């Protein structure tokens, strides 16, 4: 077992995780969706399996892997801008050694998606000459960016196809018991190539607690299933055991912080963290961006200082938990949380910290460990 795997196992065994029990979330509609997707996969000429770059293994639906391994497949590691590029190339080599085509992408980048489509067409080259119509199916767990990818593919296809082809959709039936249809778009002529989207579905049983925490931290599982505080504790455990706060020493100017003070922060009306519950995404304005950057600097400073002042042993579970408690308390000031009951304040801190991680403001991360690393 590699060092990273040992650290991961130790975090997964920590008290705050064990007390929460096994993480399991499989809404009823996912069973119907899973059956329908299996049926579609039987007739697919190629599958684009979208995963989260931050969790290249944990974001794979294990229930589909036996089927997918027998199909032409491209693994699209989406959200590459949120993943550590220094480690990502090692993951690409890993998949290559397993004889699996893998491409890190950003679903919102036209050039990135164009590169993915070029790989798809290359993989289909051997059947293009003998099949008049080809079917590409996009699969993945919730919140890995499938919808964004499909939208980008549609935009690219629309610009390529002649006017009379632009609104053609693949003719497929609806999923039983699910409001969302499996629908697709034509992306090429001669032969006709259709790309079909599918609903995001999880495996019925998440194999272990840490996998569940990774899925929840990246947004594949709802926060409420795990609990925001438990999720923030896990995030801080990862940051501390990796000694991430030490990387922020040069990024944090303590003199500026002391000189400017908290009075320079925007008022509550400009605080986009005011309610961290999921809402329709809106465009950030300039004051939002300035506010976020100020908050990020304060959070980094707080985590750096508390980490540097910590005199305990990170290898000891109780001492690591003590550091995490200290950090959660200190972050209350960083996030400008007014005086509230301790439990409510910790929940608010936890929500805001999770939001910063998901925005990539705490840096690029890959939470999974490479297999067989020593």
N, C-alpha and C positions, 0 to 999 in steps of 0.2 A: 504494500500500500504506500503510495507517494505521500509526501509531506502535506500537500494540499488536501488529499483525501482524508488524512488523519485529522487535520484541522476541521474539515467539514463534518466528519463523524462526531468530533467532540462538541461542536456547536449544536448539531442535531440532538445530542444527548443532554444538553443543558436543561436546567430545571424549568426555565420559562417555556421551553418547547414541550417537555414531557407533561407539564401541568395542563397544556391545552389539548392534549390527546391527538389522535391521528387526524390529519386533514383529509376530508373527503367531500367532494362536491360534484354531483352528477345529476343535474335536473332531469326530470322525466322526458322532456322533449329531445334531450341528447340521444336517448336510446333509439328513438325513431329516426333521427338524423343519421346516426351511425349506420343503421341498417340500410338506409337509402344510399349513403355514400359508398358502402360496400358494393351495392348493385351497380353504381356508376363506374366504380373502379374496374369492374370486369370488362367493360367495353372501352376503357381509356387506352389510347396509344402512347400517352406519356403523362406522368404525374409531376406537377410542381409541388413539392412539400415545403411549405413555408414554416420556418422555425425562427425563434428569437435568438439573435446573435449572442445575447448575454447568457443564454442557457441552451447551447447547441444540442445537448442530450436531453435535458429535462423537458424541453418543449416539444419533444417527439411524442406523438400518440402511440404508445407501445402496442395498442390493439391493432393498429394498421400495418405495423412494420413487416409482418410476414407476407402480407399481400403486396406491399410496396416494393419489397426486395425482389419480387418476381417481375416487376414492371420496369419499363424505361422510366427513370426518375432523375429529377434535378432537385437537390436540396438547396433552397434559397434561404440563406441566413440573413433575415431582414433586421433592420435597425442597426446596421453596422456602425453608424455614427455614435451609438451608445456603448459599443463594445471596445475593449482594449485592443488597438491595432497591433501592438507588440506580441499579443498572444493569438490573435485571430489567424495569422498566417500559419501558426502551428496547428490550428484546428483544420484548416484547409488541407494541410499535409496529412493529417490524421484521416480525414474522409477519403482522400486520394489513396492512401495506403489500404483502405477498406474497399477500394474499387467503387467508390460512390462519388458521383459528380456533385460538387458543392460550390456555391458562389455566394460570397457576402454581398448583400445589396442594400440599397435604401429605396424603399417603395415609392418615395416621393421624388426621386431623381430620375429624370427621363433617360439620361445616359446610362444609369445603372440598370434600369429595366430593359433598355434596348440591348444591353449586353446579355441580360438573362434570356431575352427572346432569341438572340443569335445562338446561344447555347442550345435552346430548345429546338430550333430549326436544324441545328447540326445533329442533334440526337435523333431527329425524325428523318434524317436524310435517307436512311436505308429503306424506309417504308414509303417515302413520298412518291417514288416512281411507280408503285403498284397500288396505291390506295387513293381514290378520288376525294375522300373526306377523312380528315383526321381530328381526333378529339383529345384535347389537353385538359386535364382536371387539376384544379388548385385545391389543396387540402391543408389543414393546419388546425391547431388548437385555438381557442379564443384569444383575441388581442395580440396576435403576432403580426398583424398588418396585412391580412389577406385582402380586405376591402380596398385599402389604399393601393395595393399592387394591381388588383383588377381594374381600378379606375385608371391607373397609369397605362396599363396594357390597352385599355379601351381608347384612351386618348391617342396613343401611338398608332394603333390600328386604324383609327378614324382618319388620321392624317395620311396614311398609306393607301387606303382603299379608295376606289372611285366613288363618286357621289351616290350612285344607285345602290352601293353596297353598305353605306355607312350606318344604316339603322337596322340591319339584319341581326337577329338574335338566334341563338340555337334553340331548336324546339325540343324542350324537355319537360317532363311532368313535374308537378309540385311534390314536395316532400310530405308524406303523411304525418299529420300532427304537428307540423311546423309552419309558421306563417311565411317564412322565407323560402322562396323557390330556389332550386338549383338552376341558375340561369347563366347564360354565357354569350360571348360576342365572337363574331367572325373576325379573325386577325390576318388572314391571308387567302389569296386565290391560287388556284392551279398548283397544288391541290387546295381545297378549302380546308382551312384549319380553324377550329373553334376552341376557345378557351372558356371553360366552365368554372364558376365559383361554387363553393359549398359552404354550409354553415360551420363555424368553429365548434369542434367537439373535443371534450377531454376523454381520457380513459376512464372507465367506470370506477376504478380503484387506483388512487395515487400510491405508488409503491412504498414510500417512506416519508417521514415527517419533513426532512430537509428538502426533498423534491417539492413537496407541497408548499413550503415556505418560499422557495425560489419562484414557483408559479404564481403565488400570491403577490410577491414583491414586484414582479414584472407585469402584473395586472391580468394574468390569465384566469385567476380565481378571485372572486370578490373579497375585498378587505374584511368584510363582516364575517366571512367564514372562518378566518384566522383570528381576527382582532387586531386593530391598528397598533396597540402597544406591543403585542407579541411580535408583530412584524417589524416594528422599529427596533426592538431589542435584537432581533436576528440581524438586521442590517448593521447595527452598531457592533455586534459581535464579529461580523465579517470585516468591517472596516478596521477594528482594533487588532484582530489577529493577523491581518495583513499589514499592519502598521501604516495604513493609508494616511492618517493625520500627519505623519512626519513629512509627507510630500507637500504639505501646504505651508510649511514654514516660510518659504520664499514668496509665496503668493499673498501672505497676510502681512499688512503693514500695521504693526501695533501702534506706532506713533500717530498715524492718521486716525485710527479708531479712537484713541484717547483724546485727540484734538477735536475731532468733529462731534463725537458723542452721539447718543441716541436721538438728540433733538433734530438731527438732519433727516430723519426718516419721514417718508410721506405719511399723511394721516390715514386713519382706518378706511376711509372711502376708497383710497388708491391701493389698498392691500388685496391683491388677487388671491391671497391665501385665507381671506376672511372666512370663507366657508370652503373647506377642502373636499366636500362631497362632490361626486361626479356631476358635471353639468355640461351643457353643450359648449364645445370649445369655441372661444372667441379670439379674435386677433389681438395681440398684445400691442398697446400703444407705448410711446417712448417712456412715460413715467413708470409703467409696469416693468419695462426692461431694466430701468435704473433701480427700481425697488428690488427686483429679484437679485440683481448683481450685488447690491448692498447686503441683502439678507444672506446670500451665499458666502460672501466674505466673512460676515459675522459668525455664521455657522462653522465655517472652516477654522476660523480663529478659535472659537470655543472648543471644538474637538481637538485642535492641536494643543491648546493650553492644558486641557484636562488630561490628555494623553501624556504630555510631557511631565505633568505633576504627579502622575500615577506612579507609586513606588512598589506596587504589588507585582505578582507574577501572573502574566497572561495565561500561563499553562494551568493555573488553578481556577476551576470553574467558579467558585464563590468570589474570588477576587476579581475575575473578569466581570461577573454580574454586578459587583460593587462599583466598578468603573462605569458600567453602562448606566446604572442608577444615577451616578453623579453627573454624567453627560446629559441625560434626559432632564434633570433638574436645571442644569446650566443653560440648556437650549431654550428654556422658557423665556429667559431674558433676550436671547438672540432673536426669537420670533416675536418679541413684543407682546407676549401674552399677558393680559392683565391678571390681577389677583383673582384666582378661582380656587375651588376645591382641588386638592392635589390630584385626584383621579381624573377630573375633567381637564385639568391643565396638561397632564401627561398624554391624554388622548389627543388633544389639540397639537401638542408638540410632535407626537408620532405621525399624525396625518400630514403635517407640513414637511417633516423630514422625508417621508415616503414620496411626497410630491416632488421634492427636489431631486431625489434619486431617479425617479422615472423621467424627469426632464433632462437627465444627464448632467445636472449641475454639480454633482459630487464627483464627477469624473467618469471616464469610460471603464466599464467593468465586464468581466466574464465570470459569472458565478460558478459555473461548472468546472470541474477539474478534468484535464486531459486523461483519458484512460491509460493505464500502464506507465505512468510517469513516476520516476524515482526521485 
